[in-house]
């Protein structure tokens, strides 16, 4: 009696282990609920943030033509690239910290590949049916019903992917301008290219690649092991409690194979920790449901560390976590200091090398300069220029220049100094530029003055 049942179970597992498209079984539970909560959370932000307005403009906008990034009330320029570097370091360090604590939580709950695959599979399930119905449909010969279901599914996929591409480009071209342009076929070549590219990328990755990305393409799955240690909590099978399996002994595992059927990457968690596991916890939900039915304690599959499964006491400290936490604290402080100390005025002084020092009619020596005044404030401002460094040195002509909001203006200035103001040759001088309405906004730049 046991042998036929065992063969059926082995055949069922082989069905889900086979190479090719994986049709994962739907499951309910706390981790599945959390997973879908993250899907809603991330996608509400992605699809909704581009519609937010701030002071009459889009709140989040990468304005590439004008070399600006609008982040609500903050405007960042290429000169603020250090803030981007700090943000990337924080993201990487945070990922390392989470991985050291509980494995690939990011992969299972927040990775775009996981999120969009979940959405596409949900669409597929609503159109084609559950995992068994989808499997039968794939194996069925081509016919009107199969063509109709497949066309409906791919049509919905393409609509969703198209809106995703439009939303992505909407962060670079204001979404309220992009939609009318698309409707009137008046979109630019780069905008059209990126809408099509991102839509096609989403369609192929979430609709066809799916688990292959986690299994073969994602570099993170390959090096995650170096961030684990014996205290890292990952989705694990308690072999001590589960083995030997029912039918072969007295363990709690009844060898139903549901943990394999619900796995998005098609692995058997009972074989131990594998790099394909994305720590989504769906096998935990499935196993807990089975344990409830057979009146066994929950947690045969659960988030547990190697030490916990071995029955060892927890270690007190984890230096790795302290290092990651310390780095996050340092870079948060550095980022906050950089953001608060950034100047809204940038000055670049270029001495006119195309013209030599010249003698004016009054006997003074004159040098020509080009000042590039970058007004990073979102309002027009006037700037006053002074020069020092040699006896009697001063600007010739106007000393006050207007700067448009968020613009860079190049102004020509002439500096004069007495001929006997110092030894001949290139002498160091200093330009001071300050905002007329706010003397605290001040920049000092060094240059040279040539005396014959």
Buried (B, 14 or more C-beta within 10 A) or exposed (E): EEEEEBEEBEEBBEBBBEEEEBBBBBBEBEBBEBBBEBBEEBBEEBBEBBEEEBEEEBBBBBBEEEEBBBBEEEBBBEEBEEBEEBEEBBEEBBBBBBBBBBBBBBBBBBBBBBBBBBBBBEBBBEBBBEBEEBBEBEEEEEEEEBEEBBEBBBEBBBEBBBBBBBBBBBBBBBBEEBBEBBEEEEBEEEBBEBBEEBBBBBBEBBBEBBBBBBBEEBEBBEEBEEBBBEBBBBBBBBBEBBBEBBBEEEBBBBBBBBBBBBBBBBBBBBEEBEBBBBBBBBBBBBBBBBBEEEEBEEBBBBBBBBBBBEEEEEEEEBEBBEBBBEBBEBBEEBBEEBBEEBEBBBBEBEBEEEEEBEEEEEEBBBBBBEBBBBBBBBEEBEBBBBBEBBEEBBBEEEEEBEBEEBEBBEBEBBBBBBBEBBEEEEBEBBBBBBBEEEEEBBBEBEBEBBBE
